[in-house]
Amino acid sequence: MTDLIRVLIADDHSLVRAGFQSVLSIESDITVVGEARNGAEAVALAREQAPDVVLMDIRMPELDGLEATRLITSDPKLRRTRVVVLTTFDLDEYVFGALKAGASGFLLKGAEPPVLIEAVRTVARGDALLEPGATRRLIEAYVDQQQADPAPATKLALPSSLTTRELEILGLIADGLTNSEIAARLFISPLTCKSHVSRILTKLDARDRTQLVVIAYESGLVVPGQPRAPGVLPAD
């Protein structure tokens, strides 16, 4: 086959790697190009193999999955490589750090084989992996934690090049809406919406929609527990 999805598995437990390898290798459109026992090996193999998808454990020796994710996603030669972090529960505090570092989503280690396979295919074709509610629940938990900090972090500044329409669409992406749903909400065509999203990704130097959700929350464009009326942007 020509369009094989090339996957790298990074986990310090050999049984986990073997299990993922077993599940993925029987699929005709997926091939496992390497296995890494720690973050350092994951980065080295990613640079050598340029996989489409990296399944990355967070807690690993030598170099953890968080830093390994950051190194992979910041490498210009690996711009097309997508990282999916592996975790045992969806509110793992480190998962948000991995998403912030450039990961395209997260996957529970206990996921059933069909879920794992579909996750790899979804990320490989550039679609959003996460059910929006899961992404928002994770990010909102992180933001709530940050707000409870007596020394709150400075909000991320959005570039002034973003138009009012683009800010509006960014907020709707963070709300979990698809392009079709955004188009219907704003009375624009899906193609026009897609063009707006593409420009937003470029202006924010974001890899995918997951990164846009993170940016929307970090900038304060979307505030947990404060739903926005359609077409209304939050005050500065």
Backbone hydrogen bonds, N-H to C=O, Kabsch-Sander energy under -0.5 kcal/mol:
donor,donor_aa,acceptor,acceptor_aa,energy
4,L,2,T,-0.6
5,I,29,D,-3.0
6,R,4,L,-0.7
7,V,5,I,-0.6
7,V,31,T,-2.7
8,L,53,V,-2.4
9,I,34,G,-2.2
10,A,8,L,-0.5
10,A,55,L,-3.1
11,D,9,I,-0.5
11,D,36,A,-2.3
14,S,12,D,-0.6
17,R,13,H,-2.0
18,A,14,S,-2.6
19,G,15,L,-2.3
20,F,16,V,-2.4
21,Q,17,R,-2.6
22,S,18,A,-2.4
23,V,19,G,-2.1
24,L,20,F,-2.7
25,S,21,Q,-2.5
26,I,22,S,-0.6
27,E,24,L,-1.6
30,I,27,E,-1.3
31,T,5,I,-2.7
33,V,7,V,-2.6
33,V,31,T,-0.6
34,G,7,V,-0.8
36,A,9,I,-3.0
39,G,61,P,-0.9
39,G,63,L,-1.6
42,A,38,N,-2.0
43,V,39,G,-2.4
44,A,40,A,-2.2
45,L,41,E,-2.9
46,A,42,A,-2.4
47,R,43,V,-2.3
48,E,44,A,-1.5
49,Q,45,L,-3.3
50,A,46,A,-2.7
52,D,6,R,-1.9
53,V,6,R,-2.1
54,V,82,R,-2.7
55,L,8,L,-2.9
56,M,54,V,-0.8
56,M,84,V,-3.0
57,D,10,A,-2.4
57,D,55,L,-0.6
58,I,86,L,-0.9
60,M,58,I,-1.0
63,L,61,P,-3.0
65,G,58,I,-3.1
66,L,58,I,-0.6
68,A,64,D,-2.2
69,T,65,G,-2.3
70,R,66,L,-1.9
71,L,67,E,-2.4
72,I,68,A,-2.1
73,T,69,T,-2.9
74,S,70,R,-1.4
75,D,72,I,-1.1
78,L,75,D,-2.3
79,R,76,P,-1.1
81,T,78,L,-1.6
82,R,52,D,-2.6
84,V,54,V,-3.2
85,V,83,V,-0.5
85,V,105,G,-2.3
86,L,56,M,-3.2
87,T,107,L,-2.0
92,D,89,F,-1.4
95,V,92,D,-1.4
96,F,92,D,-0.7
97,G,93,E,-0.8
98,A,94,Y,-1.9
99,L,95,V,-2.4
100,K,96,F,-2.8
101,A,97,G,-1.6
102,G,99,L,-1.2
103,A,98,A,-2.5
104,S,83,V,-3.0
105,G,83,V,-0.7
107,L,85,V,-2.7
109,K,87,T,-3.0
111,A,108,L,-2.0
115,V,112,E,-0.9
116,L,112,E,-2.0
117,I,113,P,-2.6
118,E,114,P,-2.4
119,A,115,V,-2.2
120,V,116,L,-2.1
121,R,117,I,-2.1
122,T,118,E,-2.8
123,V,119,A,-2.5
124,A,120,V,-2.2
125,R,121,R,-1.7
126,G,123,V,-1.6
127,D,122,T,-1.9
129,L,104,S,-0.6
134,A,131,E,-1.4
135,T,131,E,-1.6
136,R,132,P,-2.8
137,R,133,G,-2.5
138,L,134,A,-2.0
139,I,135,T,-2.6
140,E,136,R,-3.1
141,A,137,R,-1.8
142,Y,138,L,-1.8
143,V,139,I,-2.9
144,D,140,E,-2.8
145,Q,141,A,-1.8
146,Q,142,Y,-2.2
147,Q,143,V,-2.5
148,A,144,D,-1.3
149,D,145,Q,-0.6
149,D,146,Q,-0.9
156,L,218,E,-1.9
162,L,159,P,-1.6
167,L,163,T,-2.4
168,E,164,T,-2.1
169,I,165,R,-2.4
170,L,166,E,-2.5
171,G,167,L,-2.1
172,L,168,E,-1.7
173,I,169,I,-2.3
174,A,170,L,-2.1
175,D,171,G,-1.2
176,G,173,I,-1.7
177,L,172,L,-2.2
182,I,178,T,-2.6
183,A,179,N,-2.7
184,A,180,S,-2.1
185,R,181,E,-2.2
186,L,182,I,-2.4
187,F,183,A,-0.8
188,I,183,A,-2.3
193,C,189,S,-2.3
194,K,190,P,-2.6
195,S,191,L,-2.0
196,H,192,T,-2.1
197,V,193,C,-2.6
198,S,194,K,-2.3
199,R,195,S,-2.0
200,I,196,H,-2.4
201,L,197,V,-2.6
202,T,198,S,-1.8
203,K,199,R,-2.8
204,L,200,I,-2.3
205,D,202,T,-0.8
206,A,201,L,-2.2
212,L,208,D,-1.3
213,V,209,R,-2.0
214,V,210,T,-1.9
215,I,211,Q,-2.4
216,A,212,L,-2.4
217,Y,213,V,-1.9
218,E,214,V,-2.7
219,S,215,I,-2.1
220,G,217,Y,-0.9
221,L,216,A,-1.1
222,V,216,A,-1.7
226,Q,223,V,-1.9
232,V,229,A,-2.3
233,L,231,G,-0.5
